[in-house]
Amino acid sequence: MAEVVLNEVVKTYGDIYAVNHVSLTVADGEFVALVGPSGCGKTTTLSLIAGLNEISGGEIHIGGRLVNDLDPKDRDIAMVFQNYALYPNKTVFKNLAFPLQMRKLAKAEIERKVLSAAKVLDITHLLERKPRELSGGQQQRVALGRALVRDPRVFLMDEPLSNLDAKLRVQMRTELKRFHQDLEATVVYVTHDQLEAVTMADKMAVMHGGFLQQYDSPKNVFDNPVNMFVASFVGSPAMSLVPLEAVSHGSDVALRSPEGWELPLSPQNARKALGATSNQVVLGARHSTVKLHSAQTPGAVPGVVYTVEPTGDITFVQVFLGTSVVIVSLDPSVTVHPDQKVWIEFDQDKIHLFDGATELALAAV
């Protein structure tokens, strides 16, 4: 396998930057997910690594070799697409063998590689079937096997699970993770589903508007989002964001809402709020760190229940704080109803504060 390095990579279409000076390193044997909403530049970035798109600026290195001007076939990579791209009239065996035949390998070597890949992916019993006789998950394994037989230095995967139903996606996430662990493969994986990235990747690159927003382990991205976009994108449900105004009362600092209620801040959070470029501060909170009270409670702020969403083992409640919505997770045994007046308590040790002007996370100084 090989290290992949992107250094100030740019892709433009006229005056539009599809990829805007992206730099990151995928270590040898690492699984990295490129995530973000549609049009963020993640698939374009993958295509640049593969050589399917011509780079406009910067450098791409694979295994220490500059590949900017190399054709895809010379980059020693293999791609797995969301539509599987299998030959419908060929058996699974022939689908797996085709890229090896194109490289003119000996028949015995082709058979050895095909059988080895089939064993790894548990598709040996499918080798004589044609794609139309396979389920979506089986077809995806065959597509993965066709990449595996090439013994590439890097696997590039473009939303390979998006065509599968929810149950099969969960199963294939597990199998892809095990595939990576067993082979110690270098994988660059594109997905719009941040849950796939969080569950499978060693690192995730969150993209938006062509820019790389944050590149870190899923845990660090979840725990320490660098800006409001990352905070609102990573996590299910997303982090709740409430625009407020920082006000001082002597040595104390509080966050005031347009409705007039105030949330006193701990000394550490007060220092964060005072570091903003203006008095506009956005409070962020994950659903699991917020408490809901049915009666007025010291330190809690008033709200009104908007919706109640039971999911079985957990109930999500959306609460209006003025015009902002805060999501709270409750035990299913707790009963609340729409339009009920409630009070929300934020955990001062777990809230996030963002600069209302720059949208960047605030740190204690």
Secondary structure as UniProt FT lines:
FT   STRAND          4..13
FT   TURN            14..15
FT   STRAND          16..26
FT   TURN            28..29
FT   STRAND          31..35
FT   TURN            38..39
FT   HELIX           42..50
FT   STRAND          57..62
FT   TURN            63..64
FT   STRAND          65..66
FT   TURN            68..69
FT   HELIX           72..74
FT   TURN            75..76
FT   STRAND          77..80
FT   TURN            82..83
FT   TURN            88..89
FT   HELIX           92..102
FT   TURN            103..104
FT   HELIX           107..120
FT   TURN            121..122
FT   HELIX           124..126
FT   TURN            127..128
FT   HELIX           131..133
FT   HELIX           136..148
FT   TURN            149..150
FT   STRAND          154..158
FT   TURN            160..163
FT   HELIX           166..183
FT   STRAND          187..191
FT   HELIX           194..200
FT   STRAND          203..208
FT   TURN            209..210
FT   STRAND          211..216
FT   HELIX           218..223
FT   HELIX           228..233
FT   STRAND          240..249
FT   TURN            250..251
FT   STRAND          252..256
FT   TURN            258..259
FT   STRAND          262..264
FT   HELIX           267..274
FT   STRAND          280..285
FT   HELIX           287..289
FT   STRAND          290..293
FT   TURN            298..299
FT   STRAND          301..310
FT   STRAND          315..321
FT   TURN            322..323
FT   STRAND          324..330
FT   TURN            332..333
FT   TURN            338..339
FT   STRAND          341..346
FT   TURN            348..350
FT   STRAND          352..355
FT   TURN            356..358
FT   STRAND          360..361
//
